[in-house]
Every structure is written in C-alpha cells, then in structure tokens.
Amino acid sequence: MLGLSFSYPSLCAPTKLHFLLSMTILFLAIEHAKANFEQACAVGIRLSTQEQVDNFWNGWGCEVVPGLVVEGPDITNLFGLCKLKAINISLIIQNNPQLHTLEGLDNLRRVGWEVIICNNSSLTSLEGLTSLESVPTRGRFGYRDSGKLTICDNPVLRDLRGLDSLRYAHGLEILNNDNLQTLHGLDALQKIGTGKIPSSAFYRRHLGSLWDLTGVNVSGNPSLISMEGLQSVDSIGGSILIAENPNLHSLEGLEIQSLGGGLSLVNNDELVDISALHTLRVVGGTILGPDFSHLYLLYGAIIIAENEKLSNLTGLDSLRQIQLPRPEHQREIGGDIYIVDNPNLVDIHGIAGISSELRGMFIRGNDNLSNCQIETVCRFAKKVGRDHMGYPWDKFHLYIDDNTGDCFSLPVAFDLCVGSDPLSDLVIYPNPVSSIFDLNDWALVDKIVIYSLDGERMTIREPRGPVDISHLRSGMYIVAVHSTEGFRNIKILKQ
C-alpha cells in the first residue's frame, strides 16, 4: 500500500545470513552437548610426572577415561585432575613417594571396576575421593559382579576419611598400612559384595577356582585397634579375613547379620573381644584357610586361629547356620569349624547355637581349653561316630587334639559327649576274608556298607547273618557298621 516491496532470499540459495544462522545453531548445539555429555578419551592414561598431571586437561581434555594410572617419583598433587568425572575401569594410584593427599579428584563420581591406592609412602589422607559413591559403579560386563577397593602399603595413612560418600564396594582390601588405626571414613558404607556368582565365562576362564572370592580382607595393619568405620554394613556377600593385626583389640564396628562367605580371624595377638559379631546368624560361601601357610578356597567355614589373648567366643552366640557347598562344588572343603592354636582360649560356648549340618570340626592346640562338651560338638560327634569317619569319602571329619583336660583328645571328648561305645566289642571274623565274613553280634546293627579305600561303595547289607563278598577283588575294604547306638568302621582284607 505504501509502494514498498521486500525481496526474501530463497531458502535453497546460501547467503551470508544463512551461514551466520547455521554457525550460531551449531555453536549452540555444541554448547548444549558439552553441558549434557562428558568428554571421553578412548584409551587408558598413565601419568608418571607432576608435569603430566598438571597438563592433563590441556593435553588430554578428558572428563571420562577408560583407566588411569598415577605413578611417579616427583608427583606431589593431583590438582590437574580436577575436571575428571568418571573412570570406566580402573583407578590405580601407586608408588608416589611425595603424594600427600588425593585432592584434585574431588569431581570423580564413579569408577567402573576397581580402585587401588598402594605404596604411597607420604600419603596421609584420602581427601579428594569425597564424590565417589560405589566401587564398582558397574561390572565389566554391565553388572556389579566384581572389582574392589584396595588400600595397601601406605605407611603414614591414619584413617580412611575422604571416602565419606562411599556406599557400596564389591570387595574391600585394607592391607599393610602401618599407622592405620581405624576404618573411619567408610562410615557411609552399607553393603560389601553382591553375594552373587558372576555368570560370565570370563571369570571361570581367567580366575579359576577363585572367581567368586569377594568380601573383606583386613590384614597386616599393626596400628589398627578396631573395625570402627564399618558399623553401617549389615551384610557382606563374600568372606571376611582379619589377620595379622597385632594391636587389634576388638571387632567393634563389625556388626553384620549375614556373611555370604566365611569368617576367618587369624593371628591377631591382642584380640580379646569378638562380641561385635552378636548379630551374625548365617555364614556360607568362600573363605581363605585352613593351615595359614597356604591359601585355599573353602565354603561356609569359621576359622579362629593363633589369636594369643582371645579367651572366649562370646559374640558368635546368635550364629545358627554354616552353609555347606553347593552341589557343583562338592569337592571343595566346606561347612567347617577350625579352632586352632589359641593359647588362652578357655570357653567355646559361643558356637553352641550352630544347628546346621557341618562337614568338619577341628579343635586343636588350644593350651587352656579343657571343656569341649557343648551341644554343637557333641551333636556332631554323635553324627560322625566313634571312628570320626576319618576317610575322605566319608565327608565328615572330627579332630580334637592337643588341648587340655576333658578336651585333650578325641577319645576323651567323644566319651564325655556320647558315652561308652556299645560297638567297641564288635568283631568281624574271619579277617582276612576269602569269601564270607560274619559279625560276633548283630543285635545292635541296622546295616553295613562296604567301601573300597578310595571311597567307592561296593555293597549294602541289611542284617543279619554271614556276608558274602566273593564277588569283590582282593584288597583292603572298609566295613561301615551303622547302629542306632553309634557308628564304627572296621577294615577287612579280602584275599
């Protein structure tokens, strides 16, 4: 109407305006992406000098890395890592003699696999890991199925403060930290270990029989006096090994209800009080032992050994079950109690409430233990029989030896628990046997089972009368005599 006309540029024809608009949109898109996505590196990184740490952001520009190793003689601080938010696999900080704290890792929120902090001779604090909530965040195959937090050989580290946000760890190893006095810093930790067996073939292929070993290992910390710091943990999916902590007085702070693995207390010279375990009701899974010079994989075991000042087992009073191995692991040792070489132990009534089936019981070398007549021991003694079924195929083992008083030896303890042996006069004749043998008294016999020495069951015979074994090859056999009054194994020689 005013005689004015406007010319609109074609949407298909590029112009300077189009270019400026496009660049603006691209810039805004990039800024949006930067705000919502972390910048990731494709390869793991090793930093071996302070200069490399200081230039981490300028050189790599990563907020997320697959793995990070910090290891160098001149590294004094980690402030150059302040923008790091996540590590997908492993964080390893080791062999840094001048590193005092972990400040600089304050924005690190997740580690996907494991954290290892070891052999840092000047490290006094873990401050800097305050944003870390779990180890691992996820397993290597997408599940929380492995990985652990390991803190070892840091001689001036006094506590674990700096891990205050940590709520989950699949495994926890605290080893050989000379000045570590408590586990404070882990106070927010609620759960250790999933208690689930990884299904991936990776574990079976690469880790063999130890592929489901998880839990807690607190060993070789000479200044540690208690387990305070773990008081919020109510269950542990794997085992507990507490060993060679010479000033550990009590287990205060370790108040768990269930333990997916086993419980092992070994060579803690000053340990006098395990009453913190009063809430523990179930033990079953894996543990390390049993002879303490080598490590074996056990299932559902309790090992209490070489604790010089421990006088009683008060604290295990609520324990009811020690779980046997799963069927696929029947060849593993399991369902066992080891009470060995505790020179001042005088009372084992703390285990009297265990009502589950056991596979083995070993009570030996406790110089002042004079009474083994408790319900758990006597019930197991009656089950295994007077000859304590001392053959591998029997799966049950009872050993009581080198204690004192009524607990001095197995025969003494057995007689006190079970009474005189009604089968003591039982005789097989003739022996050696050519084809047929008989018993001098069948009155108390329910059945007999004949085994080869390698455990193969050869025959079962209900009473009464002579037994024909002419079909068996020549050699030594075991005749297992079952009775309502007891049990006895008798060797015979088949000619």
Secondary structure, 3 states (H helix, E strand, C coil): CCCCCCCCCCCCCCCHHHHHHHHHHHHHHHHHHHHHCCCECCCCEEECCHHHHHCHHHHCCCCEEEEEEECCCCCCCCHHHCCCCEEEEEEEEECCCCCCCCCCCCCCCEECCEEEEECCCCCCCCCCCCCCCEECCCCCCCCCCCCCEEEECCCCCCCCCCCCCCCEECEEEEECCCCCCCCCCCCCCCEECCCCCCCCHHHHHHHHHHCCCCEEEEECCCCCCCCCCCCCCCEECCEEEEECCCCCCECCCCCCCEECCCEEEECCCCCCECHHHHHCCEECCEEEECCCCCCEEEECCEEEECCCCCCECCCCCCCCEECCCCHHHCCCEECEEEEECCCCCCECHHHCCCCCCCCEEEEECCCCCCCCCCHHHHHHHHHHCCCCCCCHHHCCEEEEECCCHHHCEHHHHHHHHHCCCCCCCCCEECCCECCEEEECCCCCEEEEEEEECCCCEEEEECCCCCEECCCCCCEEEEEEEEECCEEEEEEEEEC
